[in-house]
Amino acid sequence: MTRRPIPHAEPDPPSPTARAARPGAALRALEERLGHRFRDPALLARALTHGSRGEGEDNQRLEFLGDRVLGLVIAEALLEADPEAPEGLIAPRLNALVRRETCAAIAREIGLGEGLKLGRSEMLSGGRRKEALLADAMEAVVAALYLDGGLPVARAAVLRLWGPRIASAPRDARDAKTALQEWAQARGLPPPAYALLDREGPDHAPLFAIEARLATGETARATGSTKRAAEHEAAAALLQRLQP
């Protein structure tokens, strides 16, 4: 009697969930830059998912958590680096290191924009280069690191990525807007006012023109990629004019 060969069972195809959790080359490259191999790659994928995607969970909740984790790690590092510094000097340094512009700059350095999962509208409007999206995703990635490996993993990644900026943070890191306001208050003047003069450029690369004004009539103008950046530049220009 001829025996028929027993057919080999074909493995079941991976489920959509398993396929989503399986990291691709882009995520693996990002893991290398972060210095951490995720036990749950879906966490990293979610950290890169913008709300415009419109499917499943986005990175908003992770962004909320990552902002707090980042602040804790940076605050610890600043206190350790300068044990004698008063809170009044530490706080401005912290603000400078965790603000949107810094988070976006770190995101660009590690190529985070390449891995962002965006909806069609954001893709067409240059979302991978938008400062707000990059900053939010960077904070979400910090949260993903924390959830996947705990505070030691998140701390190690943050200190590696932010380390040069922490080391070079000026002792007096008050921003120009704060310094200009203090200058005005010391002379009994109301706070400076900031007026938007112009906005040009595409949505993903806008340029804002801002004028800083004092009640005494002194003004200075500057441009920046965000309103806040332009305000800081205008304040710095006005301070330079007031304090030759």
GIMO-V726374 format. One record per residue. PSI is psi in degrees with one decimal (999 if undefined). OMEGA is omega in radians with two decimals (999 if undefined). Layout:
BEGIN
<<PSI,OMEGA> <PSI,OMEGA>>
END
This chain:
BEGIN
<<132.3,3.14> <127.3,3.12> <132.1,3.07> <137.3,3.11> <139.9,3.12> <119.7,-3.12> <139.6,3.09> <135.0,3.13> <130.7,3.08> <134.9,3.12> <145.5,3.10> <140.4,3.09> <148.1,-3.14> <144.0,3.13> <160.4,3.08> <-36.2,3.13> <-43.7,-3.14> <-40.0,3.11> <-39.0,-3.14> <-34.3,-3.08> <-17.5,-3.09> <118.8,-3.06> <139.5,3.07> <-175.2,-3.09> <-38.3,-3.12> <-42.2,3.13> <-37.5,3.10> <-41.0,3.12> <-38.6,3.11> <-39.1,3.08> <-40.6,3.11> <-42.6,-3.12> <-29.5,3.10> <-20.0,-3.12> <26.3,-3.12> <128.7,3.04> <116.1,-3.03> <132.4,2.98> <-33.1,3.11> <88.1,-3.09> <-21.6,3.12> <-27.2,3.10> <-44.8,-3.14> <-40.4,3.11> <-40.4,3.12> <-36.5,3.14> <-23.6,-3.11> <3.9,-3.07> <114.7,3.13> <153.2,-3.11> <-24.0,-3.13> <-14.6,-3.14> <-37.1,3.04> <24.3,3.12> <126.6,3.10> <-150.3,-3.09> <139.3,3.04> <-168.3,-3.00> <12.7,-3.05> <-45.3,-3.13> <-38.0,3.09> <-38.6,3.09> <-44.3,3.13> <-46.4,-3.13> <-43.0,-3.09> <-34.5,3.10> <-41.0,-3.13> <-41.4,3.13> <-44.4,3.12> <-45.6,3.13> <-41.1,3.13> <-49.1,-3.08> <-44.8,-3.13> <-40.7,3.13> <-44.9,3.09> <-45.0,-3.10> <-40.2,-3.14> <-41.3,3.12> <-38.8,3.13> <-37.2,-3.10> <-27.3,-3.09> <77.9,-3.03> <-21.2,-3.06> <-8.8,-3.05> <134.8,3.07> <163.3,-3.13> <-34.3,-3.11> <-23.9,3.08> <-30.0,-3.13> <-42.2,-3.05> <-46.9,3.12> <-35.3,3.10> <-43.3,3.11> <-47.7,-3.13> <-39.7,-3.13> <-32.5,-3.07> <-22.8,-3.10> <-1.3,-3.09> <166.4,-3.04> <-45.3,-3.06> <-40.1,-3.13> <-44.3,3.12> <-41.4,3.13> <-38.2,3.13> <-41.8,3.09> <-43.6,3.14> <-41.5,3.13> <-38.8,-3.11> <-32.0,-3.12> <9.9,3.09> <33.7,-3.08> <-33.3,-3.10> <-29.9,-3.11> <-28.3,-3.08> <0.5,-3.12> <137.8,3.08> <106.8,-3.00> <156.3,2.98> <167.9,-3.06> <-41.2,-3.10> <-42.0,3.13> <-35.7,3.10> <-45.0,-3.08> <-25.5,-3.12> <15.1,3.08> <35.4,-3.07> <-29.6,-3.12> <-16.0,-3.14> <-2.1,-3.10> <132.2,-3.07> <-43.6,-3.10> <-43.5,-3.13> <-40.6,3.12> <-43.6,-3.13> <-44.9,3.14> <-43.0,-3.14> <-36.4,3.12> <-43.4,3.09> <-39.1,3.12> <-37.0,3.11> <-38.5,3.07> <-41.6,3.10> <-40.5,3.12> <-41.0,3.07> <-42.7,-3.14> <-45.8,-3.11> <-32.3,-3.10> <-36.0,-3.04> <1.2,3.14> <177.5,-3.09> <-37.8,3.13> <-39.7,3.14> <-45.2,3.13> <-42.3,-3.14> <-45.0,-3.12> <-42.0,-3.14> <-45.1,-3.13> <-44.4,-3.11> <-31.5,3.09> <-43.3,-3.07> <-39.3,-3.10> <-5.5,-3.01> <-52.4,-3.13> <-36.3,3.13> <-36.8,3.09> <-44.6,-3.10> <-31.2,-3.07> <5.8,-3.14> <127.8,-3.14> <150.9,-3.12> <-42.3,3.07> <98.2,-3.04> <22.7,3.10> <135.4,3.14> <165.1,-3.04> <-36.0,3.14> <-42.2,3.12> <-44.3,-3.12> <-38.8,3.13> <-38.9,3.12> <-41.5,3.11> <-37.1,3.10> <-44.2,-3.13> <-44.0,-3.13> <-37.6,3.14> <-19.2,-3.12> <14.0,3.09> <22.5,-3.13> <154.0,3.04> <163.6,-3.14> <152.1,3.10> <154.0,3.07> <150.6,-3.13> <127.7,-3.10> <134.1,3.07> <118.3,-3.11> <-34.8,-3.06> <154.7,3.01> <127.5,-3.14> <171.1,3.14> <166.7,3.13> <167.9,-3.09> <-35.3,-3.09> <-10.2,3.12> <62.7,-3.10> <161.5,3.06> <120.8,-3.08> <138.0,3.04> <123.3,-3.05> <143.5,3.03> <128.8,3.03> <134.1,-3.07> <139.7,2.99> <156.3,-3.13> <-22.7,3.14> <-4.6,3.07> <-13.5,3.12> <139.8,3.14> <161.1,3.00> <145.7,-3.11> <152.4,3.10> <164.9,3.10> <158.9,3.12> <165.3,-3.11> <-14.5,3.01> <161.5,3.11> <-43.2,-3.11> <-43.5,3.13> <-40.6,3.13> <-38.5,3.10> <-42.3,3.12> <-41.7,-3.14> <-39.6,3.12> <-41.7,3.11> <-41.9,3.13> <-40.4,3.13> <-39.7,-3.14> <-39.4,3.08> <-42.8,3.14> <-35.6,3.13> <-33.3,-3.10> <-25.8,-3.08> <74.8,-3.11> <999,999>>
END
